[in-house]
Amino acid sequence: MAGVRRILAIGVAVGMAALASTPPVAAENISIPGYGELTLFAVANGGLLVQDGALGATVEGDTQSQFQTVKSVVGVNWNWDIGYSHKLLAHYEYGGEFAKFSETIDDAKPFRSWIGVSNALGALTYGKQPTGYFKNYGTLIDRSQDFYATGYTTPHAGGIKIESDIIKYATSYGRWLFDVDYRPAFVGNSTAVDSSIGVSGQFRQYLGRITFGGGWLREELRGGGDRDRVGGAVEYRSEQWSLAFGAHLLDDATPHRARSLNLLGTFQLTQDNALHLSLATIDDDDVYESFHGTGFYLDQRFGSQWRIYSEGALTRAEAAGGGPHALNTQILFGIRYDFGNVFY
């Protein structure tokens, strides 16, 4: 732990260095006469991961370190106005989240991809895309590069993954956002989820400061059984900081429901760097007697395209039925280059 603390201190010191910024870089737009417009983008993101065990584990693990990539992708957006107030949409990203640089080529795959149509009533899309539950609840309490929101992302608290073959209808009305997601049972067989349905929404900038978000998602599992998720969050945002609180409930085939609470504070330290601080708990008598997690994210922008950052998390977990507490940590020191204007 002493070595981890030393590495953390170095990362914080480096992340606090300040340079003058320039306006964000714009993605490249390519006009195709008669067939709309393409927007190309790419993100290169990688760093050194140092970990003592697995976050959320009820036993302590050994110290390991590895170089890895984090959501490095290349992709394209397509937008074609076909008239009558309708547009055809397509989105494709190749890349994703890899464990090690040595496995990057072998593990690269379509990360997100969908096609659809939009008009004044909203957008209807189909493909591999985030659920509205993640969009309208999860993003309020989780803006990490990878792992700091330990209460929400830990599998025992119902961590959300991007699923394939989702039919999504998304619309907005004034300050309201609405999403309806449906995954038919007859498509795909590569994931644990057989079929799903969910509804979610957000109400933004109440009194100019407060955003409410939440949703419900029901998943039928391919191996049998089902699970229901319900979550709600509220965020208060000022010019230089924000504070968000979220509660998440997972009801699955296990005897007890899993409940998690998440608190996220974000702070714009200067024009060029930001700090995120996260706290989390999980109440799940099937796995944990107790669980507490904390995390941080600190970044520094250099110009319009480069960022260096550090992200870390610590969990303190005790197995159901008692026993010693296990402390496990992960710290990531990364560097990111944005070729376009897409930020995850």
Residue, then its C-alpha position, 0 to 999 in steps of 0.5 A: m500500500a505504501g508503494v501505491r500511495r507514493i505512485l498516487a502522490i506522484g500522479v496527483a502532482v503531475g495532474m495539477a500542472a497547468l498550461a494554457s488551453t486552445p479551443p477544442v478540436a473539431a472532428e473532420n466532416i466529409s460531404i457526400p453529394g446527395y448522400g449526406e455527411l460523414t464525421l470521422f473521429a478517433v481517440a487514442n487512450g492508454g496508460l499504466l494500471v497498478q492494482d492490488g487485487a480486484l475491486g470489490a473482492t472479499v479477499e486481498g489480491d497481489t500487486q500487479s501492473q500492466f500497460q493497457t488501452v482505455k476506450s481507444v477507438v476509431g469511428v464514423n458518424w453518418n447523417w443524411d437528410i432525406g427530406y420530409s423532416h427525416k434523417l438517416l443515421a449510422h454510427y460505427e466505432y471499432g476498438g473498445e476496452f482492452a486489458k493489455f496492449s499486447e492483446t489490442i489487435d486480437d481483442a479489437k472489435p466493433f465497440r458501438s454501432w447502430i443505424g436508425v432514422s430521426n425526425a421531429l418526434g425523436a430517433l429510432t435506432y438499432g444496434k450495439q448501444p448504451t441503454g437509456y438506463f445507463k444514459n439517464y441514470g448512470t452518467l449522472i454518478d459515473r463519468s470515469q474513464d474506467f472504474y472509479a464508480t465502484g458502487y455502480t459498476t461492481p457486478h454485484a450492484g448490477g454493473i451495466k454493459i453495452e448490449s448488442d441488438i437493442i432497439k432504442y427510441a429516444t426523444s426529448y421535449g423541452r427539458w425532458l429526455f425519454d428513452v425506451d429500449y427493447r432487446p428481442a429474444f430471437v436475436g443474438n446469442s453472444t451475451a448473457v442477456d436473452s431479452s430486455i426492456g427498459v424505460s428511462g428519462q431525465f429532467r434537466q436544469y430545474l431552476g437552472r441548476i438541478t437535473f433528475g434522472g432515473g430508469w427501470l430495466r428488466e433483463e431475461l437471462r439466457g441461462g434462466g432467471d431474470r433481473d430488474r434494476v431501478g435507479g434514480a439520481v439527482e445532480y446539482r451543478s454550478e459554474q465550477w462544481s457539481l454534486a450528484f447522488g444516486a440510488h440503485l436497486l437490483d432484484d435478481a434470482t439471489p435471496h437478497r436484493a442488492r442496493s447501492l448508493n453513489l455520491l459524485g462530486t466534480f470540480q473544475l480546478t482551473q480552465d484546464n483540469a478537473l477533479h472527480l471524487s466518488l463514494a459508494t456503498i453496497d448492501d447485499d447480504d448474498v455477497y457482502e457483509s459490508f462494502h464501501g468504495t471510494g475513487f477519484y479522477l484527475d486530469q490536465r488538458f494540454g492544448s486542444q487534444w492532449r490530456i494526462y490523467s490519473e484515476g484510482a479506486l479503493t474498496r473495503a469489503e467483508a464477505a457475507g457471513g463475516g471474516p476479515h475485511a479486504l482492501n483492494t485498489q486500482i490506480l491508472f495513469g493515462i494519456r489521451y489524444d483526441f483526433g476528433n471531438v468525441f469524448y466518452 
